[in-house]
């Protein structure tokens, strides 16, 4: 498996990944993704490091994606980023999510000056919650009826992780 930064040319592969009901059902994505929208979104990720979008490939096929995104332009929240991750159903349980999470956490901790990483996950996504816990994320709250998924309102956890060893100044 290879991890690399996503490019706008990956838009068709993102469409295929996000068109899978098992994938978009676990995310805040909608059915019928647009290649033009994904291309535009991926073009916006090349902004000098503030946002990181990765893909995991196996034998040239995209099997997963992950992103580290600033939470906004507020000066007092510059130390915070959000993550999103998706893995193709036939590649789940094979280390793809772990590799993507490790890369995002390493980037955040060692290069991006991120102290806090936040995410949202549906409460019934047991596999994802277990993955996030392995990387030090903790549930900070639960949102009731957070989102509509396939005609049913579902709950979501807010999880976060603080940098395990924040940088210090050498003296």
DSSP file (Angstrom, degrees, kcal/mol; ACC not computed):
  #  RESIDUE AA STRUCTURE BP1 BP2  ACC     N-H-->O    O-->H-N    N-H-->O    O-->H-N    TCO  KAPPA ALPHA  PHI   PSI    X-CA   Y-CA   Z-CA
    1    1 A X              0   0    0      0, 0.0     2,-0.4     0, 0.0    57,-0.2   0.000 360.0 360.0 360.0 142.0    0.0    0.0    0.0
    2    2 A X  E     -A   57   0A   0     55,-2.7    55,-3.0     2,-0.0     2,-0.4  -0.967 360.0-156.6-121.5 135.4    1.2    3.5   -0.8
    3    3 A X  E     +A   56   0A   0     -2,-0.4     2,-0.3    53,-0.2    53,-0.2  -0.912  26.1 153.5-106.9 139.5    0.1    6.8    0.8
    4    4 A X  E     -A   55   0A   0     51,-1.9    51,-2.7    -2,-0.4     2,-0.2  -0.975  48.8 -80.7-155.2 165.7    0.4   10.0   -1.1
    5    5 A X  E     -A   54   0A   0     -2,-0.3    49,-0.3    49,-0.2     2,-0.1  -0.497  51.7-114.9 -69.6 138.1   -1.1   13.5   -1.3
    6    6 A X        -     0   0    0     47,-3.4     2,-0.3    -2,-0.2    47,-0.2  -0.409  31.4-162.8 -71.8 150.5   -4.3   13.6   -3.2
    7    7 A X    >   -     0   0    0     -2,-0.1     3,-2.2     1,-0.0     4,-0.2  -0.866  36.3-103.1-127.7 163.9   -4.4   15.6   -6.5
    8    8 A X  G >  S+     0   0    0     -2,-0.3     3,-1.7     1,-0.3     4,-0.2   0.794 118.3  68.1 -57.0 -27.1   -7.2   16.9   -8.6
    9    9 A X  G 3  S+     0   0    0      1,-0.3     3,-0.4     2,-0.1    -1,-0.3   0.645  87.9  67.5 -68.2 -12.2   -6.6   14.0  -11.0
   10   10 A X  G X>  +     0   0    0     -3,-2.2     4,-2.3     1,-0.2     3,-0.6   0.483  69.4 103.1 -81.7  -3.0   -7.9   11.7   -8.3
   11   11 A X  H <> S+     0   0    0     -3,-1.7     4,-2.4     1,-0.2    -1,-0.2   0.872  76.9  51.4 -51.6 -45.7  -11.4   13.2   -8.6
   12   12 A X  H 3> S+     0   0    0     -3,-0.4     4,-2.0     1,-0.2    -1,-0.2   0.899 111.3  48.3 -61.1 -37.5  -12.8   10.2  -10.5
   13   13 A X  H <> S+     0   0    0     -3,-0.6     4,-2.4    -4,-0.2    -1,-0.2   0.874 110.2  51.7 -69.0 -36.4  -11.4    7.7   -7.9
   14   14 A X  H  X S+     0   0    0     -4,-2.3     4,-3.2     2,-0.2     5,-0.2   0.900 108.1  52.4 -64.4 -40.0  -12.9    9.9   -5.1
   15   15 A X  H  X S+     0   0    0     -4,-2.4     4,-1.3    -5,-0.2    18,-0.3   0.929 110.0  48.1 -60.7 -45.2  -16.3    9.8   -6.9
   16   16 A X  H  < S+     0   0    0     -4,-2.0     4,-0.4     2,-0.2    -2,-0.2   0.919 115.0  45.6 -62.3 -43.4  -16.1    6.0   -7.1
   17   17 A X  H >< S+     0   0    0     -4,-2.4     3,-1.3     1,-0.2     7,-0.2   0.949 116.2  44.2 -63.2 -49.8  -15.2    5.7   -3.4
   18   18 A X  H 3< S+     0   0    0     -4,-3.2    -1,-0.2     1,-0.3    -2,-0.2   0.590 102.8  66.7 -76.4 -10.4  -17.9    8.2   -2.2
   19   19 A X  T 3< S+     0   0    0     -4,-1.3     2,-0.5    -5,-0.2    -1,-0.3   0.577  77.0 101.4 -82.8 -10.0  -20.6    6.7   -4.5
   20   20 A X  S X> S-     0   0    0     -3,-1.3     4,-2.5    -4,-0.4     3,-1.5  -0.645  70.9-143.9 -77.7 122.3  -20.5    3.5   -2.4
   21   21 A X  H 3> S+     0   0    0     -2,-0.5     4,-1.6     1,-0.3    -1,-0.2   0.812 100.8  57.2 -57.0 -31.0  -23.5    3.5    0.0
   22   22 A X  H 34 S+     0   0    0      2,-0.2    -1,-0.3     3,-0.1     4,-0.2   0.764 113.2  41.4 -71.4 -23.2  -21.4    1.8    2.7
   23   23 A X  H X4 S+     0   0    0     -3,-1.5     3,-1.5    -6,-0.2     4,-0.4   0.935 118.2  40.6 -85.9 -58.3  -18.9    4.7    2.5
   24   24 A X  H >< S+     0   0    0     -4,-2.5     3,-0.9     1,-0.3     5,-0.5   0.775 107.6  65.2 -66.7 -22.4  -21.2    7.7    2.2
   25   25 A X  T 3< S+     0   0    0     -4,-1.6    -1,-0.3    -5,-0.4    -2,-0.1   0.743 104.2  46.0 -67.5 -22.3  -23.5    6.2    4.8
   26   26 A X  T <  S+     0   0    0     -3,-1.5    96,-0.4    -4,-0.2    -1,-0.2   0.423 115.1  52.4 -97.3  -0.1  -20.8    6.5    7.4
   27   27 A X  S <  S-     0   0    0     -3,-0.9    94,-0.0    -4,-0.4    59,-0.0  -0.613  94.4-101.4-123.0-179.3  -19.9   10.0    6.4
   28   28 A X  S    S+     0   0    0     -2,-0.2     2,-0.1     2,-0.0    -3,-0.1   0.039  84.8 117.3 -92.1  25.9  -21.6   13.4    6.0
   29   29 A X        -     0   0    0     -5,-0.5     2,-0.3    -6,-0.2    -2,-0.1  -0.439  57.2-136.0 -86.5 165.3  -21.5   12.8    2.2
   30   30 A X        -     0   0    0     -2,-0.1     3,-0.1     1,-0.1    -5,-0.1  -0.818  27.0 -91.6-117.4 159.5  -24.6   12.4    0.0
   31   31 A X  S    S+     0   0    0     -2,-0.3    -1,-0.1     1,-0.2   -12,-0.1  -0.199 101.7  38.3 -61.0 163.2  -25.3    9.9   -2.8
   32   32 A X  S    S-     0   0    0    -13,-0.2    -1,-0.2     1,-0.1   -13,-0.1   0.947  78.6-159.1  61.8  57.3  -24.5   10.8   -6.4
   33   33 A X        -     0   0    0    -18,-0.3     2,-0.4    -3,-0.1    -1,-0.1  -0.286  11.2-127.1 -65.2 153.8  -21.1   12.6   -5.9
   34   34 A X     >  -     0   0    0      1,-0.1     4,-2.2     2,-0.0     5,-0.2  -0.868   4.5-148.6-107.0 132.4  -19.9   14.9   -8.7
   35   35 A X  H  > S+     0   0    0     -2,-0.4     4,-2.7     1,-0.2     5,-0.2   0.893 101.9  54.0 -63.6 -38.8  -16.5   14.7  -10.3
   36   36 A X  H  > S+     0   0    0      2,-0.2     4,-2.3     1,-0.2    -1,-0.2   0.912 109.1  48.0 -62.3 -42.4  -16.5   18.4  -10.8
   37   37 A X  H  > S+     0   0    0      2,-0.2     4,-2.5     1,-0.2    -1,-0.2   0.913 113.2  47.6 -65.2 -41.8  -17.1   19.1   -7.1
   38   38 A X  H  X S+     0   0    0     -4,-2.2     4,-2.7     2,-0.2    -2,-0.2   0.895 111.0  51.4 -67.0 -38.9  -14.4   16.6   -6.1
   39   39 A X  H  X S+     0   0    0     -4,-2.7     4,-2.1     2,-0.2    -2,-0.2   0.938 112.2  46.6 -61.8 -45.6  -11.9   18.1   -8.5
   40   40 A X  H  X S+     0   0    0     -4,-2.3     4,-1.5     2,-0.2    -2,-0.2   0.909 112.8  49.8 -62.5 -42.8  -12.7   21.6   -7.1
   41   41 A X  H  < S+     0   0    0     -4,-2.5     4,-0.5     1,-0.2    -2,-0.2   0.917 111.8  47.6 -62.7 -43.9  -12.4   20.3   -3.6
   42   42 A X  H >< S+     0   0    0     -4,-2.7     3,-0.7     1,-0.2     4,-0.3   0.824 107.1  56.7 -69.6 -31.5   -9.0   18.6   -4.3
   43   43 A X  H >< S+     0   0    0     -4,-2.1     3,-1.0     1,-0.2    -1,-0.2   0.859 103.9  55.3 -64.6 -34.0   -7.7   21.7   -6.0
   44   44 A X  T 3< S+     0   0    0     -4,-1.5    -1,-0.2     1,-0.2    -2,-0.2   0.622  94.2  69.3 -73.7 -13.4   -8.4   23.7   -2.8
   45   45 A X  T <  S+     0   0    0     -3,-0.7     2,-1.4    -4,-0.5     6,-0.3   0.624  79.7  78.1 -81.0 -12.5   -6.3   21.2   -0.7
   46   46 A X    <   +     0   0    0     -3,-1.0    -1,-0.2    -4,-0.3     6,-0.1  -0.537  57.0 128.6 -95.6  69.3   -3.1   22.4   -2.3
   47   47 A X  S >  S-     0   0    0     -2,-1.4     3,-0.6     4,-0.4    -1,-0.2  -0.146  88.5 -76.7-120.3  38.1   -2.9   25.6   -0.2
   48   48 A X  T 3  S-     0   0    0      1,-0.2    -2,-0.1     2,-0.1    -3,-0.0   0.713  90.7 -52.6  80.6  20.4    0.6   25.5    1.3
   49   49 A X  T 3  S+     0   0    0      2,-0.4    -1,-0.2    -4,-0.3    -3,-0.1   0.295 104.8 111.8 104.8 -11.1    0.1   22.9    4.0
   50   50 A X  S <  S+     0   0    0     -3,-0.6    20,-0.4     1,-0.1     2,-0.4   0.793  87.8  34.2 -67.1 -24.3   -2.9   24.3    5.9
   51   51 A X  S    S-     0   0    0     -6,-0.3     2,-0.5    18,-0.2    -2,-0.4  -0.993  71.4-162.6-131.9 137.2   -4.9   21.3    4.6
   52   52 A X  E     - B   0  68A   0     16,-2.5    16,-2.7    -2,-0.4     2,-0.5  -0.980   6.1-177.1-123.6 125.0   -3.7   17.8    3.9
   53   53 A X  E     - B   0  67A   0     -2,-0.5   -47,-3.4    14,-0.2     2,-0.3  -0.981  12.1-175.0-122.7 120.1   -5.6   15.3    1.8
   54   54 A X  E     -AB   5  66A   0     12,-3.4    12,-2.0    -2,-0.5     2,-0.4  -0.787  12.0-157.9-114.0 154.2   -4.1   11.8    1.4
   55   55 A X  E     -AB   4  65A   0    -51,-2.7   -51,-1.9    -2,-0.3     2,-0.5  -0.966   9.9-145.0-125.4 149.6   -5.0    8.8   -0.6
   56   56 A X  E     -AB   3  64A   0      8,-2.7     7,-3.1    -2,-0.4     8,-1.3  -0.964  22.3-169.8-109.6 127.8   -4.1    5.1    0.1
   57   57 A X  E     -AB   2  62A   0    -55,-3.0   -55,-2.7    -2,-0.5     2,-0.4  -0.927  14.5-170.8-120.8 144.0   -3.5    3.1   -3.0
   58   58 A X  E >  S- B   0  61A   0      3,-2.4     3,-2.0    -2,-0.4    -2,-0.0  -0.984  82.6 -14.9-131.0 121.5   -3.1   -0.6   -3.5
   59   59 A X  T 3  S-     0   0    0     -2,-0.4     3,-0.1     1,-0.3    -1,-0.1   0.856 130.3 -53.5  52.8  38.4   -1.9   -1.8   -6.9
   60   60 A X  T 3  S+     0   0    0      1,-0.2     2,-0.4   -58,-0.0    -1,-0.3   0.407 114.4 116.7  81.8  -2.6   -2.8    1.6   -8.3
   61   61 A X  E <  S-B   58   0A   0     -3,-2.0    -3,-2.4   -48,-0.0     2,-0.5  -0.836  70.2-119.3-102.1 136.5   -6.4    1.6   -7.0
   62   62 A X  E     +B   57   0A   0     -2,-0.4    -5,-0.3    -5,-0.2     3,-0.1  -0.601  38.3 166.4 -71.2 120.9   -7.6    4.1   -4.4
   63   63 A X  E     +     0   0A   0     -7,-3.1    25,-2.8    -2,-0.5     2,-0.3   0.466  61.9   2.4-114.3  -7.5   -8.7    2.1   -1.3
   64   64 A X  E     -BC  56  87A   0     -8,-1.3    -8,-2.7    23,-0.3     2,-0.3  -0.984  54.2-157.9-169.9 163.4   -8.9    4.9    1.2
   65   65 A X  E     -BC  55  86A   0     21,-2.8    21,-2.8    -2,-0.3     2,-0.3  -0.982   8.7-179.1-146.7 156.1   -8.7    8.7    1.8
   66   66 A X  E     -BC  54  85A   0    -12,-2.0   -12,-3.4    -2,-0.3     2,-0.4  -0.988   5.9-162.6-155.0 150.9   -8.1   10.9    4.7
   67   67 A X  E     -BC  53  84A   0     17,-2.7    17,-1.7    -2,-0.3     2,-0.5  -0.994  14.6-155.5-141.1 147.5   -7.9   14.6    5.4
   68   68 A X  E     -BC  52  83A   0    -16,-2.7   -16,-2.5    -2,-0.4     2,-0.4  -0.989  29.2-178.0-117.5 118.5   -6.6   17.0    8.0
   69   69 A X  E     - C   0  82A   0     13,-3.2    13,-3.3    -2,-0.5   -18,-0.2  -0.951  30.1-114.3-128.0 134.9   -8.5   20.3    7.8
   70   70 A X  E     - C   0  81A   0    -20,-0.4    11,-0.2    -2,-0.4     3,-0.1  -0.350  23.7-135.2 -59.2 146.4   -8.3   23.6    9.7
   71   71 A X        -     0   0    0      9,-1.1     2,-0.3     6,-0.4    -1,-0.1   0.638  66.8 -58.5 -81.9 -12.5  -11.4   24.3   11.7
   72   72 A X        -     0   0    0      8,-0.3    -1,-0.3     5,-0.1     8,-0.1  -0.956  56.7 -74.4 159.0-173.9  -11.6   27.9   10.5
   73   73 A X  S    S+     0   0    0     -2,-0.3     2,-0.2    -3,-0.1     5,-0.1   0.378  75.3 128.8 -95.6   3.6   -9.8   31.2   10.4
   74   74 A X    >   -     0   0    0      1,-0.2     3,-1.8     3,-0.1     4,-0.1  -0.432  57.1-140.6 -65.5 127.3  -10.3   32.2   14.1
   75   75 A X  G >  S+     0   0    0      1,-0.3     3,-1.3    -2,-0.2     4,-0.2   0.869 100.7  55.1 -54.8 -41.0   -6.9   33.1   15.6
   76   76 A X  G 3  S+     0   0    0      1,-0.3    -1,-0.3     2,-0.1     3,-0.1   0.535 110.0  46.3 -76.7  -5.1   -7.8   31.4   18.9
   77   77 A X  G X  S+     0   0    0     -3,-1.8     3,-1.7     1,-0.1    -6,-0.4   0.147  73.6 110.3-120.1  18.3   -8.5   28.1   17.1
   78   78 A X  T <  S+     0   0    0     -3,-1.3    -2,-0.1     1,-0.3    -1,-0.1   0.713  73.1  62.8 -65.4 -18.9   -5.4   27.9   14.8
   79   79 A X  T 3  S+     0   0    0     -4,-0.2    36,-2.3    -3,-0.1    37,-2.2   0.365  93.1  83.4 -85.6   5.5   -4.1   25.0   16.9
   80   80 A X  E <   + d   0 116A   0     -3,-1.7    -9,-1.1    35,-0.2     2,-0.3  -0.886  50.6 175.0-117.8 140.4   -7.1   22.8   16.0
   81   81 A X  E     -Cd  70 117A   0     35,-2.1    37,-2.7    -2,-0.4     2,-0.3  -0.959  19.9-137.8-136.0 157.3   -7.7   20.6   13.0
   82   82 A X  E     -Cd  69 118A   0    -13,-3.3   -13,-3.2    -2,-0.3     2,-0.3  -0.844  16.7-150.7-109.6 151.5  -10.5   18.2   12.0
   83   83 A X  E     -C   68   0A   0     35,-2.1    37,-0.4    -2,-0.3     2,-0.3  -0.901  11.2-174.0-120.5 155.2  -10.0   14.9   10.3
   84   84 A X  E     -C   67   0A   0    -17,-1.7   -17,-2.7    -2,-0.3     2,-0.3  -0.985   8.8-177.9-139.2 146.2  -12.1   12.8    8.0
   85   85 A X  E     -C   66   0A   0     -2,-0.3     2,-0.3   -19,-0.2   -19,-0.2  -0.999   7.1-178.9-147.4 144.1  -11.3    9.3    6.8
   86   86 A X  E     -C   65   0A   0    -21,-2.8   -21,-2.8    -2,-0.3     2,-0.4  -0.995   4.5-169.0-145.2 141.6  -12.9    6.8    4.5
   87   87 A X  E     -C   64   0A   0     -2,-0.3   -23,-0.3   -23,-0.2     5,-0.1  -0.998  33.4-108.3-132.4 133.4  -11.9    3.3    3.5
   88   88 A X    >>  -     0   0    0    -25,-2.8     3,-2.3    -2,-0.4     4,-0.6  -0.326  33.4-119.8 -57.0 137.6  -13.4    1.2    0.6
   89   89 A X  G >4 S+     0   0    0      1,-0.3     3,-1.0     2,-0.2    -1,-0.1   0.842 112.3  53.2 -53.0 -39.2  -15.5   -1.6    2.1
   90   90 A X  G 34 S+     0   0    0      1,-0.2    -1,-0.3     3,-0.0    -2,-0.1   0.554 110.9  48.6 -76.2  -4.4  -13.5   -4.4    0.5
   91   91 A X  G X4>S+     0   0    0     -3,-2.3     3,-1.1   -28,-0.2     5,-0.6   0.387  83.8 116.8-110.7  -0.3  -10.3   -2.9    2.0
   92   92 A X  T <<5S+     0   0    0     -3,-1.0    -3,-0.0    -4,-0.6    -4,-0.0  -0.388  73.5  26.3 -70.2 147.8  -11.6   -2.4    5.6
   93   93 A X  T 3 5S+     0   0    0     -2,-0.1    -1,-0.2     1,-0.0    -4,-0.0   0.636  97.3  98.1  76.9  14.6   -9.9   -4.4    8.3
   94   94 A X  T < 5S-     0   0    0     -3,-1.1    -2,-0.1     0, 0.0    -1,-0.0   0.160 104.5 -92.9-120.5  17.1   -6.6   -4.6    6.3
   95   95 A X  T  >5S+     0   0    0      3,-0.0     4,-2.3     4,-0.0     5,-0.2   0.439  92.3 117.7  90.7  -0.4   -4.6   -1.7    7.9
   96   96 A X  H  ><S+     0   0    0     -5,-0.6     4,-2.4     2,-0.2     5,-0.2   0.958  79.5  44.3 -65.2 -50.7   -5.7    1.0    5.5
   97   97 A X  H  > S+     0   0    0      1,-0.2     4,-2.7     2,-0.2     5,-0.2   0.891 113.3  52.0 -60.9 -40.8   -7.4    3.1    8.2
   98   98 A X  H  > S+     0   0    0      2,-0.2     4,-2.6     1,-0.2    -1,-0.2   0.925 110.2  48.0 -62.2 -45.3   -4.5    2.6   10.6
   99   99 A X  H  X S+     0   0    0     -4,-2.3     4,-2.1     2,-0.2    -2,-0.2   0.912 113.8  47.2 -63.2 -42.8   -1.9    3.7    8.0
  100  100 A X  H  X S+     0   0    0     -4,-2.4     4,-2.4     2,-0.2    -2,-0.2   0.920 113.2  48.2 -65.4 -43.8   -4.0    6.8    7.1
  101  101 A X  H  X S+     0   0    0     -4,-2.7     4,-2.8     2,-0.2     5,-0.2   0.913 110.8  51.3 -63.1 -42.4   -4.5    7.7   10.8
  102  102 A X  H  X S+     0   0    0     -4,-2.6     4,-2.6    -5,-0.2     5,-0.2   0.920 110.9  48.2 -61.1 -43.5   -0.8    7.3   11.6
  103  103 A X  H  X S+     0   0    0     -4,-2.1     4,-2.3     2,-0.2    -1,-0.2   0.915 113.3  47.0 -63.9 -43.3    0.1    9.6    8.7
  104  104 A X  H  X S+     0   0    0     -4,-2.4     4,-2.7     2,-0.2    -2,-0.2   0.930 114.2  46.5 -65.0 -44.9   -2.4   12.3    9.7
  105  105 A X  H  X S+     0   0    0     -4,-2.8     4,-2.8     2,-0.2     5,-0.3   0.908 112.9  49.6 -66.0 -41.4   -1.4   12.2   13.4
  106  106 A X  H  X S+     0   0    0     -4,-2.6     4,-2.7    -5,-0.2     5,-0.4   0.924 112.8  47.6 -61.2 -44.2    2.4   12.3   12.5
  107  107 A X  H  X>S+     0   0    0     -4,-2.3     4,-2.0    -5,-0.2     5,-2.0   0.939 115.2  45.0 -61.9 -47.4    1.8   15.2   10.2
  108  108 A X  H  <5S+     0   0    0     -4,-2.7     6,-1.8     3,-0.2     5,-0.2   0.915 120.0  40.3 -62.7 -44.4   -0.2   17.1   12.8
  109  109 A X  H  <5S+     0   0    0     -4,-2.8    -2,-0.2    -5,-0.2    -1,-0.2   0.852 126.8  29.0 -75.5 -36.2    2.2   16.4   15.7
  110  110 A X  H  <5S+     0   0    0     -4,-2.7    -3,-0.2    -5,-0.3    -2,-0.2   0.667 134.1  12.8-104.1 -18.9    5.5   16.8   13.9
  111  111 A X  T  <5S+     0   0    0     -4,-2.0    -3,-0.2    -5,-0.4    -4,-0.1   0.671 114.9  55.0-131.4 -28.6    4.9   19.3   11.1
  112  112 A X  S   <S-     0   0    0     -5,-2.0    -4,-0.1    -4,-0.1    -3,-0.1   0.413  89.6-124.0-102.1   2.2    1.6   21.2   11.3
  113  113 A X        +     0   0    0     -6,-0.2     2,-0.5    -5,-0.2    -4,-0.1   0.900  53.9 158.8  58.6  41.8    1.8   22.7   14.8
  114  114 A X        +     0   0    0     -6,-1.8    -1,-0.2    -7,-0.2   -34,-0.2  -0.866  23.5 175.8-101.1 127.5   -1.6   21.1   15.7
  115  115 A X  S    S+     0   0    0    -36,-2.3    48,-2.9    -2,-0.5     2,-0.4   0.769  70.4  34.3 -95.4 -33.8   -2.3   20.7   19.4
  116  116 A X  E     -dE  80 162A   0    -37,-2.2   -35,-2.1    46,-0.2     2,-0.5  -0.983  60.1-166.4-132.0 131.6   -5.9   19.3   19.1
  117  117 A X  E     -dE  81 161A   0     44,-2.6    44,-2.1    -2,-0.4     2,-0.3  -0.974  14.4-169.5-116.3 131.4   -7.5   17.1   16.4
  118  118 A X  E     +dE  82 160A   0    -37,-2.7   -35,-2.1    -2,-0.5     2,-0.3  -0.814   9.1 168.5-117.2 156.8  -11.3   16.8   16.4
  119  119 A X  E     - E   0 159A   0     40,-2.2    40,-2.6    -2,-0.3     2,-0.4  -0.982  25.4-134.6-157.7 162.8  -13.7   14.4   14.5
  120  120 A X  E     + E   0 158A   0    -37,-0.4     2,-0.3    -2,-0.3    38,-0.2  -0.968  24.8 175.7-120.1 141.7  -17.3   13.3   14.4
  121  121 A X  E     - E   0 157A   0     36,-2.1    36,-3.4    -2,-0.4   -94,-0.1  -0.994  35.6-107.8-146.8 136.7  -18.3    9.7   14.1
  122  122 A X  E >   - E   0 156A   0    -96,-0.4     3,-2.1    -2,-0.3    34,-0.3  -0.392  31.1-124.0 -63.6 141.3  -21.7    8.0   14.1
  123  123 A X  T 3  S+     0   0    0     32,-1.6    -1,-0.1     1,-0.3    33,-0.1   0.702 109.1  55.5 -64.4 -19.7  -22.2    6.2   17.4
  124  124 A X  T 3  S+     0   0    0     31,-0.4     2,-1.6     1,-0.1    -1,-0.3   0.402  78.4  97.0 -93.1   4.0  -22.9    2.9   15.6
  125  125 A X    <>  +     0   0    0     -3,-2.1     4,-2.3     1,-0.2     5,-0.2  -0.545  47.4 165.3 -90.7  71.2  -19.6    3.0   13.7
  126  126 A X  H  >  +     0   0    0     -2,-1.6     4,-2.3     1,-0.2    -1,-0.2   0.857  68.5  54.0 -59.3 -41.8  -17.9    0.7   16.2
  127  127 A X  H  > S+     0   0    0     -3,-0.2     4,-2.0     1,-0.2    -1,-0.2   0.926 110.7  45.3 -61.2 -46.0  -14.9   -0.1   14.0
  128  128 A X  H  > S+     0   0    0      2,-0.2     4,-2.8     1,-0.2     5,-0.2   0.915 111.1  53.0 -65.8 -42.4  -14.0    3.6   13.4
  129  129 A X  H  X S+     0   0    0     -4,-2.3     4,-2.4     1,-0.2    -1,-0.2   0.908 108.9  50.2 -59.9 -41.5  -14.5    4.4   17.1
  130  130 A X  H  X S+     0   0    0     -4,-2.3     4,-1.9     2,-0.2    -1,-0.2   0.911 110.5  50.3 -63.1 -41.8  -12.0    1.6   18.0
  131  131 A X  H  X S+     0   0    0     -4,-2.0     4,-0.9     1,-0.2    -2,-0.2   0.943 111.3  47.8 -59.9 -48.6   -9.5    2.9   15.5
  132  132 A X  H ><>S+     0   0    0     -4,-2.8     5,-2.3     1,-0.2     3,-0.8   0.895 108.6  54.0 -63.0 -40.4   -9.8    6.5   16.8
  133  133 A X  H ><5S+     0   0    0     -4,-2.4     3,-2.0     1,-0.2    -1,-0.2   0.883 101.5  59.6 -61.1 -37.9   -9.4    5.3   20.4
  134  134 A X  H 3<5S+     0   0    0     -4,-1.9    -1,-0.2     1,-0.3    -2,-0.2   0.786 105.5  50.2 -61.0 -25.6   -6.1    3.5   19.4
  135  135 A X  T <<5S-     0   0    0     -4,-0.9    -1,-0.3    -3,-0.8    -2,-0.2   0.201 129.1 -95.3 -98.7  15.0   -4.8    6.8   18.4
  136  136 A X  T < 5S+     0   0    0     -3,-2.0    26,-0.3     1,-0.3    -3,-0.2   0.542  73.4 147.1  89.9   7.9   -5.7    8.5   21.6
  137  137 A X      < -     0   0    0     -5,-2.3     2,-0.4    24,-0.1    -1,-0.3  -0.542  27.8-162.8 -77.5 143.9   -9.1   10.0   20.7
  138  138 A X  E     -F  160   0A   0     22,-2.5    22,-1.9    -2,-0.2     2,-0.4  -0.950  26.0-108.0-125.4 146.4  -11.7   10.3   23.4
  139  139 A X  E     +F  159   0A   0     -2,-0.4    20,-0.3    20,-0.2     3,-0.1  -0.606  34.7 176.1 -71.1 125.7  -15.4   10.8   23.2
  140  140 A X  E     -     0   0A   0     18,-3.5     2,-0.3    -2,-0.4    19,-0.2   0.585  61.6 -18.5-105.9 -16.4  -16.2   14.3   24.4
  141  141 A X  E     -F  158   0A   0     17,-1.2    17,-2.6     2,-0.0     2,-0.4  -0.966  54.6-122.5-178.3 165.3  -19.9   14.3   23.8
  142  142 A X  E     -F  157   0A   0     -2,-0.3     2,-0.6    15,-0.2    15,-0.2  -0.988  15.9-151.1-126.2 130.9  -22.8   12.8   21.9
  143  143 A X  E >   -F  156   0A   0     13,-3.7    13,-2.1    -2,-0.4     3,-0.8  -0.897  17.5-139.7-101.4 118.5  -25.2   14.6   19.6
  144  144 A X  E 3  S-     0   0A   0     -2,-0.6    11,-0.1     1,-0.3    10,-0.1  -0.554  83.2  -0.1 -77.7 140.2  -28.7   13.1   19.5
  145  145 A X  E 3  S+     0   0A   0     -2,-0.2    -1,-0.3     8,-0.2    10,-0.2   0.894  84.4 162.7  48.2  47.1  -30.4   13.0   16.1
  146  146 A X  E <   +     0   0A   0      8,-1.2     2,-0.3    -3,-0.8     9,-0.2   0.883  56.0   4.2 -65.6 -43.0  -27.2   14.6   14.6
  147  147 A X  E     -F  154   0A   0      7,-1.7     7,-2.8     5,-0.1     2,-0.6  -0.977  68.9-113.1-146.6 155.3  -27.8   13.7   11.0
  148  148 A X  E     +F  153   0A   0     -2,-0.3     2,-0.5     5,-0.2     5,-0.2  -0.812  35.6 179.4 -89.0 122.9  -30.3   12.1    8.6
  149  149 A X  E >   -F  152   0A   0      3,-3.1     3,-1.4    -2,-0.6  -124,-0.1  -0.963  67.9 -26.2-129.7 114.1  -29.0    8.8    7.2
  150  150 A X  T 3  S-     0   0    0     -2,-0.5    -1,-0.1     1,-0.3     3,-0.1   0.872 127.7 -45.8  52.2  43.5  -31.1    6.8    4.8
  151  151 A X  T 3  S+     0   0    0      1,-0.2     2,-0.4     0, 0.0    -1,-0.3   0.519 122.2  95.8  83.6   6.4  -34.3    8.1    6.2
  152  152 A X  E <  S- F   0 149A   0     -3,-1.4    -3,-3.1    -5,-0.0     2,-0.4  -0.990  73.0-124.2-131.1 136.3  -33.4    7.7    9.9
  153  153 A X  E     - F   0 148A   0     -2,-0.4     2,-0.3    -5,-0.2    -5,-0.2  -0.656  34.5-166.0 -77.8 132.4  -31.9   10.3   12.3
  154  154 A X  E     - F   0 147A   0     -7,-2.8    -7,-1.7    -2,-0.4    -8,-1.2  -0.879  16.0-119.9-122.8 152.8  -28.7    9.0   13.9
  155  155 A X  E     -     0   0A   0     -2,-0.3   -32,-1.6   -10,-0.2   -31,-0.4  -0.485  24.9-158.4 -86.5 158.4  -26.5   10.0   16.8
  156  156 A X  E     -EF 122 143A   0    -13,-2.1   -13,-3.7   -34,-0.3     2,-0.3  -0.996   9.3-138.0-139.6 143.0  -22.9   11.1   16.5
  157  157 A X  E     -EF 121 142A   0    -36,-3.4   -36,-2.1    -2,-0.4     2,-0.6  -0.767  11.6-142.1 -93.1 144.8  -20.0   11.3   18.9
  158  158 A X  E     -EF 120 141A   0    -17,-2.6   -18,-3.5    -2,-0.3   -17,-1.2  -0.949  28.5-177.2 -98.5 125.7  -17.6   14.2   19.0
  159  159 A X  E     +EF 119 139A   0    -40,-2.6   -40,-2.2    -2,-0.6     2,-0.3  -0.909   6.0 179.5-123.8 152.9  -14.1   12.9   19.6
  160  160 A X  E     -EF 118 138A   0    -22,-1.9   -22,-2.5    -2,-0.3     2,-0.4  -0.982  14.3-156.8-149.7 160.7  -10.8   14.7   20.1
  161  161 A X  E     -E  117   0A   0    -44,-2.1   -44,-2.6    -2,-0.3     2,-0.3  -0.998  12.1-145.8-139.2 132.3   -7.1   14.0   20.8
  162  162 A X  E     -E  116   0A   0     -2,-0.4   -46,-0.2   -26,-0.3   -47,-0.1  -0.743  43.2 -85.9 -94.2 149.0   -4.6   16.3   22.2
  163  163 A X    >   -     0   0    0    -48,-2.9     3,-0.6    -2,-0.3    -1,-0.1  -0.305  36.8-142.5 -50.9 126.3   -1.0   16.2   21.1
  164  164 A X  T 3  S+     0   0    0      1,-0.3    -1,-0.2    -3,-0.0     2,-0.1   0.722  92.2  17.2 -70.9 -19.7    0.6   13.5   23.2
  165  165 A X  T 3  S-     0   0    0    -56,-0.0    -1,-0.3     3,-0.0     3,-0.1  -0.538  85.3-151.9-150.6  74.6    3.9   15.4   23.5
  166  166 A X    <   -     0   0    0     -3,-0.6   -51,-0.1     1,-0.1   -57,-0.0  -0.136  32.2 -94.0 -55.4 144.2    3.5   19.0   22.6
  167  167 A X        -     0   0    0    -58,-0.2     2,-0.3     1,-0.0    -1,-0.1  -0.193  42.6-164.5 -58.9 147.5    6.6   20.7   21.2
  168  168 A X        -     0   0    0     -3,-0.1     2,-0.5     0, 0.0    -1,-0.0  -0.868  26.0-101.5-127.8 163.7    8.9   22.6   23.6
  169  169 A X        -     0   0    0     -2,-0.3     2,-0.3     2,-0.0     0, 0.0  -0.741  35.5-127.7 -86.7 130.1   11.6   25.1   23.1
  170  170 A X              0   0    0     -2,-0.5    -1,-0.0     1,-0.1     0, 0.0  -0.579 360.0 360.0 -74.6 137.6   15.2   23.7   23.4
  171  171 A X              0   0    0     -2,-0.3    -1,-0.1     0, 0.0    -2,-0.0   0.356 360.0 360.0-116.4 360.0   17.3   25.6   25.8
